[in-house]
Amino acid sequence: MPRRKIALIEIQQETNSFSPLLTTLKEFEWSFLKYGDDILPEAKTSKFQTGGFYKAMTEYGRNTVELVPIICAWAQSGGPLSEDTFAHFKAVIEHSLIQHPDLAGIWLSLHGAMGVQSMTDPEGNLLEWLRERVGNEIPIGVPLDLHANVTQRMVKHATFISAYHTNPHRDHFQTGYKSGKVLIDTVLGKAKPTMAFRKMRLLKGGGYTIDFLQPMRAIFRRMRQMEKIPGVLSVANFPCHIWLDEPELGWSTVVVTNNNPILADQLAKELANLNWSVRKIAHPQPVTPESAIEKVKQAKFRRLVGTAILCDVSDIVSAGAPGENTHLIRAILEQAPSLVSYTSIRDAQVAQMAFDQPEGSWLKATIGGKLEPRFNRSLDFEGKVIRKFESQLTGKVVVLQHEGTHIVVSENPNPVMKPQFYQDLGLNLWKADLVTVKNLFPFRYHFLKYNRLTINVLSAGTTNVDVHQLDYKYIPRPIFPLDGIESW
Protein backbone atom coordinates (compact mmCIF):
# COMPACT_ATOMS: atom_id res chain seq x y z
CA MET A 1 0.00 0.00 0.00
CA PRO A 2 1.20 3.58 -0.63
CA ARG A 3 2.52 5.39 2.39
CA ARG A 4 0.07 7.76 4.09
CA LYS A 5 1.08 11.43 4.11
CA ILE A 6 1.23 13.29 7.41
CA ALA A 7 1.91 17.05 7.52
CA LEU A 8 4.20 18.73 10.02
CA ILE A 9 3.04 22.17 11.17
CA GLU A 10 4.60 23.83 14.19
CA ILE A 11 3.93 27.40 15.40
CA GLN A 12 5.16 28.05 18.92
CA GLN A 13 4.87 31.31 20.83
CA GLU A 14 3.67 32.08 24.36
CA THR A 15 1.94 35.45 24.58
CA ASN A 16 1.97 37.99 27.37
CA SER A 17 -1.17 40.04 26.82
CA PHE A 18 0.20 42.85 28.97
CA SER A 19 3.32 43.42 26.86
CA PRO A 20 3.32 46.64 24.82
CA LEU A 21 5.38 44.98 22.06
CA LEU A 22 3.94 42.99 19.16
CA THR A 23 5.61 39.77 17.98
CA THR A 24 6.39 39.84 14.26
CA LEU A 25 8.15 37.57 11.78
CA LYS A 26 11.41 39.19 12.88
CA GLU A 27 11.08 37.62 16.33
CA PHE A 28 10.50 34.19 14.78
CA GLU A 29 13.53 34.67 12.53
CA TRP A 30 15.64 35.39 15.64
CA SER A 31 14.69 32.03 17.12
CA PHE A 32 13.71 29.53 14.42
CA LEU A 33 11.73 29.79 11.20
CA LYS A 34 11.96 27.14 8.47
CA TYR A 35 9.69 26.10 5.62
CA GLY A 36 9.22 22.85 3.67
CA ASP A 37 12.19 20.56 3.21
CA ASP A 38 14.48 23.03 5.00
CA ILE A 39 12.89 21.72 8.21
CA LEU A 40 14.22 18.19 7.78
CA PRO A 41 17.94 18.68 8.62
CA GLU A 42 16.93 20.44 11.84
CA ALA A 43 14.27 17.85 12.70
CA LYS A 44 16.79 15.01 12.46
CA THR A 45 18.86 16.46 15.33
CA SER A 46 16.26 18.45 17.27
CA LYS A 47 15.76 17.71 20.98
CA PHE A 48 12.35 19.34 20.90
CA GLN A 49 8.90 18.26 19.71
CA THR A 50 9.82 18.23 16.04
CA GLY A 51 12.74 15.89 16.73
CA GLY A 52 10.50 13.47 18.59
CA PHE A 53 7.86 13.58 15.89
CA TYR A 54 10.47 13.02 13.19
CA LYS A 55 11.73 9.93 15.02
CA ALA A 56 8.19 8.58 15.34
CA MET A 57 7.61 9.09 11.63
CA THR A 58 10.90 7.55 10.48
CA GLU A 59 11.16 4.70 12.98
CA TYR A 60 7.74 3.84 14.40
CA GLY A 61 6.03 4.69 11.11
CA ARG A 62 8.74 3.34 8.84
CA ASN A 63 7.39 2.21 5.42
CA THR A 64 3.81 3.15 6.36
CA VAL A 65 3.78 6.96 6.53
CA GLU A 66 5.45 9.83 4.70
CA LEU A 67 6.39 13.16 6.25
CA VAL A 68 5.23 16.38 4.56
CA PRO A 69 7.03 19.28 6.28
CA ILE A 70 5.18 22.59 5.94
CA ILE A 71 6.39 25.04 8.56
CA CYS A 72 8.35 25.09 11.81
CA ALA A 73 8.22 28.44 13.62
CA TRP A 74 9.40 29.29 17.13
CA ALA A 75 9.53 32.69 18.78
CA GLN A 76 10.51 33.63 22.29
CA SER A 77 7.64 34.57 24.59
CA GLY A 78 6.46 38.11 23.99
CA GLY A 79 3.52 40.28 23.11
CA PRO A 80 0.68 39.18 20.80
CA LEU A 81 1.47 38.26 17.22
CA SER A 82 0.72 40.95 14.70
CA GLU A 83 -2.23 40.28 12.41
CA ASP A 84 0.12 40.17 9.42
CA THR A 85 2.32 37.52 11.04
CA PHE A 86 -0.62 35.24 11.80
CA ALA A 87 -1.98 35.77 8.29
CA HIS A 88 1.43 34.86 6.84
CA PHE A 89 1.45 31.54 8.67
CA LYS A 90 -2.04 30.73 7.40
CA ALA A 91 -1.04 31.60 3.85
CA VAL A 92 2.00 29.29 4.01
CA ILE A 93 -0.15 26.44 5.34
CA GLU A 94 -2.91 26.98 2.77
CA HIS A 95 -0.43 26.95 -0.11
CA SER A 96 0.95 23.60 1.10
CA LEU A 97 -2.52 22.12 1.62
CA ILE A 98 -3.32 22.90 -2.02
CA GLN A 99 -0.10 21.17 -3.09
CA HIS A 100 -0.89 18.10 -0.97
CA PRO A 101 -4.63 17.35 -1.28
CA ASP A 102 -4.01 13.72 -0.33
CA LEU A 103 -2.92 14.29 3.28
CA ALA A 104 -3.97 11.55 5.69
CA GLY A 105 -3.12 13.41 8.91
CA ILE A 106 -1.77 16.63 10.39
CA TRP A 107 0.63 17.04 13.32
CA LEU A 108 -0.04 20.55 14.60
CA SER A 109 2.43 21.50 17.33
CA LEU A 110 1.32 24.64 19.19
CA HIS A 111 2.14 26.33 22.47
CA GLY A 112 -1.49 26.76 23.48
CA ALA A 113 -1.06 30.24 24.98
CA MET A 114 -0.47 32.22 21.81
CA GLY A 115 -2.25 35.52 21.35
CA VAL A 116 -2.85 37.52 18.18
CA GLN A 117 -3.57 41.23 17.81
CA SER A 118 -7.34 41.92 17.80
CA MET A 119 -8.25 38.22 18.04
CA THR A 120 -9.58 35.86 20.69
CA ASP A 121 -8.37 32.25 20.89
CA PRO A 122 -6.12 32.29 17.79
CA GLU A 123 -5.04 28.66 18.14
CA GLY A 124 -8.69 27.59 18.28
CA ASN A 125 -9.20 29.80 15.25
CA LEU A 126 -6.32 28.07 13.45
CA LEU A 127 -7.72 24.63 14.20
CA GLU A 128 -11.19 25.61 13.02
CA TRP A 129 -9.68 27.13 9.86
CA LEU A 130 -7.78 23.90 9.20
CA ARG A 131 -10.92 21.81 9.65
CA GLU A 132 -12.74 23.93 7.10
CA ARG A 133 -10.02 23.06 4.59
CA VAL A 134 -9.31 19.38 5.25
CA GLY A 135 -12.69 18.18 6.54
CA ASN A 136 -13.58 16.18 9.61
CA GLU A 137 -12.10 12.83 8.56
CA ILE A 138 -8.41 13.76 8.64
CA PRO A 139 -6.99 13.39 12.16
CA ILE A 140 -5.23 16.41 13.65
CA GLY A 141 -2.94 15.66 16.59
CA VAL A 142 -2.07 18.66 18.75
CA PRO A 143 0.82 18.52 21.26
CA LEU A 144 0.83 21.58 23.54
CA ASP A 145 2.96 23.23 26.17
CA LEU A 146 1.99 22.44 29.75
CA HIS A 147 1.02 26.12 30.23
CA ALA A 148 -1.49 26.09 27.39
CA ASN A 149 -4.93 27.58 27.80
CA VAL A 150 -7.12 24.88 26.28
CA THR A 151 -10.40 26.18 24.83
CA GLN A 152 -13.67 24.61 23.74
CA ARG A 153 -12.88 25.39 20.11
CA MET A 154 -9.47 23.70 20.32
CA VAL A 155 -11.04 20.55 21.77
CA LYS A 156 -13.84 20.57 19.19
CA HIS A 157 -11.52 20.63 16.18
CA ALA A 158 -8.51 18.60 17.40
CA THR A 159 -8.60 14.82 17.13
CA PHE A 160 -6.48 14.62 20.27
CA ILE A 161 -4.49 16.96 22.52
CA SER A 162 -1.40 16.03 24.53
CA ALA A 163 1.23 17.93 26.52
CA TYR A 164 4.48 17.93 28.45
CA HIS A 165 4.57 16.09 31.77
CA THR A 166 7.35 18.21 33.26
CA ASN A 167 7.75 21.70 34.66
CA PRO A 168 10.44 22.95 34.14
CA HIS A 169 9.91 21.38 30.71
CA ARG A 170 12.31 18.52 30.02
CA ASP A 171 10.24 16.16 27.86
CA HIS A 172 9.78 18.12 24.63
CA PHE A 173 11.23 15.27 22.53
CA GLN A 174 9.19 12.59 24.30
CA THR A 175 6.00 14.62 23.84
CA GLY A 176 6.68 14.92 20.10
CA TYR A 177 7.39 11.20 19.83
CA LYS A 178 4.33 10.06 21.82
CA SER A 179 1.97 12.38 19.93
CA GLY A 180 3.49 11.18 16.66
CA LYS A 181 2.85 7.54 17.57
CA VAL A 182 -0.79 8.23 18.45
CA LEU A 183 -1.29 10.15 15.21
CA ILE A 184 0.31 7.40 13.11
CA ASP A 185 -1.85 4.75 14.77
CA THR A 186 -4.92 6.92 14.14
CA VAL A 187 -4.06 7.43 10.47
CA LEU A 188 -3.51 3.67 10.04
CA GLY A 189 -6.78 2.81 11.78
CA LYS A 190 -5.08 1.20 14.79
CA ALA A 191 -6.47 3.75 17.25
CA LYS A 192 -9.64 5.81 17.60
CA PRO A 193 -8.90 8.69 19.97
CA THR A 194 -11.72 9.87 22.21
CA MET A 195 -11.09 12.97 24.27
CA ALA A 196 -12.49 14.32 27.55
CA PHE A 197 -11.92 17.90 28.68
CA ARG A 198 -12.41 19.79 31.93
CA LYS A 199 -11.94 23.53 32.41
CA MET A 200 -11.52 24.81 35.97
CA ARG A 201 -12.26 28.27 37.29
CA LEU A 202 -8.70 28.25 38.57
CA LEU A 203 -6.10 30.87 37.71
CA LYS A 204 -3.30 30.08 40.09
CA GLY A 205 -2.41 27.57 42.79
CA GLY A 206 -0.28 24.51 43.42
CA GLY A 207 2.75 26.44 44.71
CA TYR A 208 5.50 26.60 42.10
CA THR A 209 3.63 23.92 40.02
CA ILE A 210 6.98 22.13 39.61
CA ASP A 211 6.39 18.48 38.72
CA PHE A 212 8.95 17.01 41.15
CA LEU A 213 8.00 19.19 44.14
CA GLN A 214 4.91 19.00 46.30
CA PRO A 215 2.05 19.58 45.99
CA MET A 216 2.09 18.91 42.23
CA ARG A 217 4.44 15.94 42.52
CA ALA A 218 1.60 13.67 43.63
CA ILE A 219 -0.61 14.89 40.78
CA PHE A 220 2.01 14.27 38.10
CA ARG A 221 2.65 10.83 39.61
CA ARG A 222 -1.06 10.04 39.33
CA MET A 223 -0.99 11.18 35.69
CA ARG A 224 1.78 8.68 34.93
CA GLN A 225 -0.30 5.96 36.61
CA MET A 226 -3.30 6.93 34.48
CA GLU A 227 -1.30 6.56 31.27
CA LYS A 228 -0.51 2.95 32.21
CA ILE A 229 -4.21 2.05 32.28
CA PRO A 230 -5.08 -0.09 29.22
CA GLY A 231 -6.69 2.03 26.54
CA VAL A 232 -5.36 5.38 27.78
CA LEU A 233 -3.42 7.16 25.03
CA SER A 234 -2.60 10.46 26.73
CA VAL A 235 -3.16 12.39 29.97
CA ALA A 236 -2.50 16.13 30.04
CA ASN A 237 -2.68 18.72 32.80
CA PHE A 238 -2.57 22.44 32.03
CA PRO A 239 -1.83 24.93 34.82
CA CYS A 240 -2.35 27.92 32.59
CA HIS A 241 -0.11 30.87 31.64
CA ILE A 242 -1.40 33.62 33.95
CA TRP A 243 -0.32 36.52 31.70
CA LEU A 244 -2.79 35.65 28.95
CA ASP A 245 -5.93 37.80 29.10
CA GLU A 246 -8.47 35.54 27.38
CA PRO A 247 -12.19 34.83 27.98
CA GLU A 248 -11.58 31.10 28.63
CA LEU A 249 -8.45 31.44 30.79
CA GLY A 250 -8.10 28.75 33.45
CA TRP A 251 -6.51 25.42 34.31
CA SER A 252 -7.57 22.46 32.17
CA THR A 253 -7.32 18.69 32.02
CA VAL A 254 -7.48 16.57 28.85
CA VAL A 255 -7.54 12.77 28.72
CA VAL A 256 -7.44 10.78 25.48
CA THR A 257 -8.40 7.11 25.31
CA ASN A 258 -8.69 4.55 22.55
CA ASN A 259 -12.45 4.61 21.93
CA ASN A 260 -13.39 4.69 25.63
CA PRO A 261 -15.15 8.00 26.32
CA ILE A 262 -16.41 6.94 29.75
CA LEU A 263 -12.89 6.22 31.02
CA ALA A 264 -11.57 9.46 29.51
CA ASP A 265 -14.31 11.43 31.25
CA GLN A 266 -13.68 9.77 34.63
CA LEU A 267 -9.95 10.45 34.53
CA ALA A 268 -10.29 14.05 33.32
CA LYS A 269 -12.68 14.77 36.19
CA GLU A 270 -10.42 13.04 38.73
CA LEU A 271 -7.45 15.10 37.58
CA ALA A 272 -9.47 18.31 37.80
CA ASN A 273 -10.45 17.47 41.38
CA LEU A 274 -6.79 16.88 42.28
CA ASN A 275 -5.87 20.29 40.87
CA TRP A 276 -8.68 21.96 42.79
CA SER A 277 -7.48 20.36 46.03
CA VAL A 278 -4.15 22.24 45.87
CA ARG A 279 -5.55 25.60 44.77
CA LYS A 280 -4.84 27.33 48.12
CA ILE A 281 -1.14 26.43 48.16
CA ALA A 282 0.34 29.74 47.08
CA HIS A 283 3.48 30.60 45.16
CA PRO A 284 6.15 31.67 47.71
CA GLN A 285 6.21 35.45 48.16
CA PRO A 286 9.08 37.25 46.39
CA VAL A 287 11.11 39.97 48.12
CA THR A 288 12.04 43.51 47.10
CA PRO A 289 15.31 44.19 45.25
CA GLU A 290 16.70 45.90 48.36
CA SER A 291 15.89 42.92 50.60
CA ALA A 292 17.37 40.53 48.03
CA ILE A 293 20.71 42.38 48.00
CA GLU A 294 20.87 42.34 51.80
CA LYS A 295 20.26 38.58 51.81
CA VAL A 296 23.11 38.11 49.35
CA LYS A 297 25.47 40.28 51.42
CA GLN A 298 24.72 38.22 54.53
CA ALA A 299 25.24 34.87 52.74
CA LYS A 300 29.06 35.11 52.88
CA PHE A 301 29.78 31.37 53.10
CA ARG A 302 27.40 30.51 50.26
CA ARG A 303 29.11 33.09 48.07
CA LEU A 304 32.47 31.51 48.83
CA VAL A 305 31.40 28.12 47.47
CA GLY A 306 29.12 29.27 44.66
CA THR A 307 26.83 32.14 43.79
CA ALA A 308 23.38 33.51 44.57
CA ILE A 309 20.75 33.45 41.82
CA LEU A 310 18.28 36.32 41.76
CA CYS A 311 15.18 35.57 39.71
CA ASP A 312 13.76 38.84 38.37
CA VAL A 313 10.11 37.76 38.48
CA SER A 314 8.79 41.14 37.33
CA ASP A 315 10.74 40.87 34.08
CA ILE A 316 10.46 37.22 33.09
CA VAL A 317 11.53 37.21 29.45
CA SER A 318 10.52 33.55 29.10
CA ALA A 319 6.97 34.63 30.02
CA GLY A 320 6.83 37.53 27.59
CA ALA A 321 8.37 40.47 29.45
CA PRO A 322 10.48 42.89 27.35
CA GLY A 323 13.62 42.30 29.45
CA GLU A 324 14.55 45.88 30.35
CA ASN A 325 13.92 46.00 34.12
CA THR A 326 16.30 48.43 35.83
CA HIS A 327 15.06 48.05 39.43
CA LEU A 328 17.34 45.17 40.38
CA ILE A 329 20.41 46.64 38.70
CA ARG A 330 19.81 49.94 40.50
CA ALA A 331 19.65 48.18 43.88
CA ILE A 332 22.94 46.39 43.16
CA LEU A 333 24.66 49.66 42.24
CA GLU A 334 23.35 51.43 45.33
CA GLN A 335 23.85 48.67 47.92
CA ALA A 336 26.61 46.37 46.70
CA PRO A 337 28.69 47.86 43.85
CA SER A 338 31.80 45.96 44.99
CA LEU A 339 30.13 42.53 44.89
CA VAL A 340 30.82 40.64 41.68
CA SER A 341 27.45 40.66 39.94
CA TYR A 342 26.31 39.57 36.48
CA THR A 343 23.03 41.07 35.28
CA SER A 344 21.32 41.35 31.90
CA ILE A 345 19.15 43.97 30.26
CA ARG A 346 17.72 44.57 26.81
CA ASP A 347 18.55 47.91 25.22
CA ALA A 348 19.09 47.81 21.46
CA GLN A 349 20.28 51.42 21.25
CA VAL A 350 22.97 51.03 23.90
CA ALA A 351 24.04 47.60 22.61
CA GLN A 352 24.51 48.96 19.09
CA MET A 353 26.36 52.04 20.32
CA ALA A 354 28.65 50.09 22.66
CA PHE A 355 29.35 47.43 20.03
CA ASP A 356 31.09 50.05 17.93
CA GLN A 357 33.49 50.87 20.79
CA PRO A 358 36.78 48.99 21.22
CA GLU A 359 37.14 46.63 24.16
CA GLY A 360 38.79 48.41 27.06
CA SER A 361 37.14 51.74 26.32
CA TRP A 362 34.80 53.49 28.76
CA LEU A 363 31.24 54.34 27.87
CA LYS A 364 28.53 56.51 29.44
CA ALA A 365 25.04 55.34 28.62
CA THR A 366 21.42 55.72 29.67
CA ILE A 367 20.11 52.16 29.92
CA GLY A 368 16.52 50.90 29.93
CA GLY A 369 13.21 52.69 30.32
CA LYS A 370 12.61 52.81 26.57
CA LEU A 371 10.20 49.93 25.94
CA GLU A 372 8.14 49.93 29.15
CA PRO A 373 8.60 53.35 30.80
CA ARG A 374 5.46 52.85 32.90
CA PHE A 375 7.43 50.29 34.94
CA ASN A 376 11.10 51.09 34.38
CA ARG A 377 13.10 54.26 34.94
CA SER A 378 16.17 54.64 32.79
CA LEU A 379 19.54 54.18 34.47
CA ASP A 380 22.67 56.26 33.92
CA PHE A 381 25.72 54.00 33.93
CA GLU A 382 29.39 54.37 33.10
CA GLY A 383 31.36 51.20 32.48
CA LYS A 384 34.23 49.65 30.61
CA VAL A 385 33.49 47.62 27.48
CA ILE A 386 35.06 44.26 28.35
CA ARG A 387 33.36 41.80 25.98
CA LYS A 388 31.40 41.87 22.73
CA PHE A 389 29.39 39.11 21.08
CA GLU A 390 26.82 38.77 18.31
CA SER A 391 24.41 36.04 17.21
CA GLN A 392 21.09 35.70 15.42
CA LEU A 393 19.25 35.00 18.67
CA THR A 394 20.78 37.65 20.92
CA GLY A 395 21.72 40.32 18.41
CA LYS A 396 24.63 42.51 19.48
CA VAL A 397 25.70 41.91 23.10
CA VAL A 398 28.14 43.99 25.14
CA VAL A 399 29.41 43.54 28.71
CA LEU A 400 29.87 46.82 30.60
CA GLN A 401 31.82 46.67 33.88
CA HIS A 402 32.15 49.14 36.74
CA GLU A 403 33.83 47.82 39.89
CA GLY A 404 32.14 44.47 40.56
CA THR A 405 29.03 45.23 38.53
CA HIS A 406 28.83 43.57 35.10
CA ILE A 407 25.83 44.54 32.97
CA VAL A 408 25.20 42.46 29.85
CA VAL A 409 23.37 44.74 27.40
CA SER A 410 21.78 43.05 24.39
CA GLU A 411 19.74 44.03 21.36
CA ASN A 412 17.22 41.24 21.85
CA PRO A 413 15.54 39.96 25.03
CA ASN A 414 17.27 37.11 26.86
CA PRO A 415 15.73 34.82 29.51
CA VAL A 416 19.19 33.75 30.77
CA MET A 417 18.09 30.16 31.31
CA LYS A 418 21.56 28.59 31.26
CA PRO A 419 25.02 29.41 32.67
CA GLN A 420 26.33 29.51 29.10
CA PHE A 421 24.71 32.92 28.64
CA TYR A 422 27.32 34.43 30.96
CA GLN A 423 30.09 31.91 30.33
CA ASP A 424 30.12 32.55 26.58
CA LEU A 425 30.93 36.15 27.44
CA GLY A 426 33.95 35.13 29.50
CA LEU A 427 32.23 35.64 32.86
CA ASN A 428 33.25 33.03 35.47
CA LEU A 429 30.32 31.96 37.61
CA TRP A 430 32.60 30.70 40.39
CA LYS A 431 33.80 34.28 40.84
CA ALA A 432 30.30 35.77 40.96
CA ASP A 433 28.60 36.78 44.20
CA LEU A 434 25.26 37.03 42.44
CA VAL A 435 23.78 36.55 38.98
CA THR A 436 20.33 37.47 37.72
CA VAL A 437 18.04 35.36 35.54
CA LYS A 438 14.80 36.19 33.75
CA ASN A 439 12.95 32.88 33.74
CA LEU A 440 10.85 31.17 36.40
CA PHE A 441 11.72 27.49 36.15
CA PRO A 442 14.53 26.21 33.88
CA PHE A 443 17.37 28.02 35.67
CA ARG A 444 16.64 25.96 38.78
CA TYR A 445 18.30 22.90 37.27
CA HIS A 446 20.58 24.51 34.66
CA PHE A 447 22.39 26.55 37.35
CA LEU A 448 22.34 23.76 39.95
CA LYS A 449 26.12 23.30 39.87
CA TYR A 450 26.75 26.91 40.90
CA ASN A 451 23.62 27.95 42.80
CA ARG A 452 23.83 28.21 46.59
CA LEU A 453 20.94 30.60 47.21
CA THR A 454 17.82 31.32 45.16
CA ILE A 455 15.90 34.56 45.70
CA ASN A 456 12.77 35.58 43.80
CA VAL A 457 12.75 39.36 43.40
CA LEU A 458 9.59 41.40 42.78
CA SER A 459 9.68 45.03 41.71
CA ALA A 460 7.40 46.23 38.90
CA GLY A 461 6.90 44.89 35.42
CA THR A 462 4.86 42.99 32.86
CA THR A 463 5.17 39.63 34.62
CA ASN A 464 3.88 40.52 38.06
CA VAL A 465 3.27 37.16 39.77
CA ASP A 466 0.53 38.66 41.94
CA VAL A 467 -2.58 38.02 39.85
CA HIS A 468 -4.54 40.50 41.98
CA GLN A 469 -2.42 43.29 40.47
CA LEU A 470 -2.69 42.24 36.82
CA ASP A 471 -4.97 44.36 34.65
CA TYR A 472 -7.24 41.60 33.38
CA LYS A 473 -10.11 42.71 31.16
CA TYR A 474 -11.41 39.54 29.52
CA ILE A 475 -10.83 36.56 31.83
CA PRO A 476 -13.88 34.68 33.14
CA ARG A 477 -15.25 35.58 36.56
CA PRO A 478 -15.64 34.27 39.18
CA ILE A 479 -12.26 32.57 39.24
CA PHE A 480 -9.96 31.49 42.07
CA PRO A 481 -8.02 33.17 43.71
CA LEU A 482 -9.52 36.46 42.55
CA ASP A 483 -12.90 35.34 43.83
CA GLY A 484 -14.00 33.23 46.77
CA ILE A 485 -15.50 30.16 45.09
CA GLU A 486 -15.68 26.62 46.44
CA SER A 487 -16.19 24.59 43.26
CA TRP A 488 -14.36 24.45 39.95
C-alpha positions, 0 to 999 in steps of 0.5 A: 500500500502507498505510504500515508502522508502526514503534515508537520506544522509547528507554530510556537509562541507564548503570549503575554497580553500585557506586553506593549510589544507585538511579535512579528516575523522578525522575532520568529527569525531570531529564534527559528523559522523554516519552511518545507524541506528546510525543516528536515535537517533540523528535525533530524537532530532536534531535541524538541517536539519536532525531533521526537515527531520526526523519530516517530515518523521515520522509525515507528512509522517506517514504510507506512507513513510519509512526512510532509514538512510545511512550517516550523516556527518558534519565537521567544515569549512576547507580546501578541502576534501581529495580524500580518504575522498570523496571516502569513502563517495561514497563507503558508499552510494553505499553499501547502494544503493545495499542493498536498490534497491527499494528506492523511493526517496533520501534526499541529504542534502549538504552544497553546497560549499564543495571542494575536492582535485583535483576536480571541483564541487564535489557536482555536481559530487556526484549528477551526480554519484547518478543519474547514479546509481538510474536513472532519475525517483527517486526524489532527494531533495537537501537542501543547505546552503544559502552560497552554490555555485549552479552549472549547474550540481547540477541543472541538476541532482537534482529534487529540491533545497532549502535553508535556509532563514536566515543569520545568519542561524537560520532555519536549522530545518525548512529547513529540514522539508520543503524539506522533505515535498516536497520530500514526496509529490513528491514520492507520486505523489502529487507534480511535482517539476519544477525548475528555476535557475539563476547564476549571475556574482556577487561575493560580495555585499549586505552589510553584507547580513544579512536577517534582515538588509538592504539591504537584508531585503527587498529581504528576505521579497520578498522571503517569499511573493513568497513562498505564491504564489499558486504553489510555493514550494520553493524559494532560494537565494544564496549569495555565499561563497567567499573563494571557488575558483571554475569555476562557483562561483557566486550568484544564485537564485533557484525557485521550483514550482509545475509543473509551469516552467513559474512562476518559471522562472519569480520569479528566474529572479526577485530575481536575479534582486533584488540581482543585485540592491544591488551589490554596497552596500559594506561590512563595512570596518574592522579596524587594530588590533591596531585601534581596541584595541584603540577603546576598550580602549576609550569605558570605559562606554561600558566596564563597562556594558558589553564587546567589541566583536572583530571579527577576520575576517582574521581568520574566523574558521567558513569560513575555516580558520585554527584558529591560527591568532596571530596578534590580540593577539599581539596587545592586549599584546602590547597595553592593557595587563591589560585589561581583554581579552579572546582570542582563538587560535589553537595550538595542540602542545602547548595545549597538552604540557600545558594540562600535566601541573597542574593548577596554574603552569606557562608555557613558550610557542611559540604559533601559526605560525605553520599551516599558517606561510605565514600569522602568526608569532609565539608568545612567551608567558608566562602564568599561566595554570588556566583551562583545558578542553577536548572534542571530538569537541575541543580536549585538551583546556587550558587557559593561563593567564598573567595579564588581558590577557587570551589565550584559546589554543586548539588542534582543531579550534574553531569559538567561536560562543557562550558565552559558549565557554568561560563560560565553561572554567570559564571565566566570560563575565561580567568581560571581557573588550574584547573577540574575536570571529572567525565567521562572523554572529552567534556571533551577536545574541549569544553574544547579552546579553553581547555585547556593541561594535562590531569591525571587525578586519582585519590583514592577513589570509585565510579569507581576506574579501577583494576579490581583495586580494584573490588569485583566479585562477579559478573563472569566469571573468568578475565578480562584483566587480572585474570587472566593469560590468553592467549586471548579 
